[in-house]
Amino acid sequence: MAGPPRREVFSNPFFVILLGTSTLFVLTALGYLVSPYVLMPDPARRQPGAASRALADWLDRNGPLTLAIEFLVMLLAGILAMATDPWFAPRSKSKQRQDPS
C-alpha cells in the first residue's frame, strides 16, 4: 500500500525567491538602521572591529540603493508568484474525480 503523496513545501519557485529576498531585505534594513551607532565615536564604549566598521561604511553608502533593489525584486517575485500559482498548485481532489483520465 502506497503512503500519501509527498507534499512539496514550495512548489512555486517564485515563493522561494520571495522568501529569500524578503529575509535579505529585513537583514539589510536592520543593518542599515544599526550602522550609524557603529560609526558613532564614543570613548565610553569599546570600538567595533574593522570588519564591523567596513560593513557599516558600506551600508551607509549603499544601503538605500540596496534596499530599493531588494524591494523591486520582492515586488516582482511576489507578482510572478501570484500570477503563476495556478500552474504550480496541485489539482484538487474533487477536480481529479471529475476527470475521466
Number of C-alpha atoms within 10 A of each C-alpha: 3 4 5 6 6 6 8 8 8 11 14 18 14 21 19 15 17 21 14 12 20 17 13 15 20 13 12 18 17 11 17 23 15 14 21 15 11 19 16 9 12 10 7 6 7 8 14 12 9 9 9 14 16 15 15 22 17 13 22 17 12 12 19 14 11 16 18 12 14 20 16 13 17 21 15 14 20 17 14 16 19 12 11 14 16 11 10 12 11 11 10 8 8 8 8 10 9 8 7 5 5
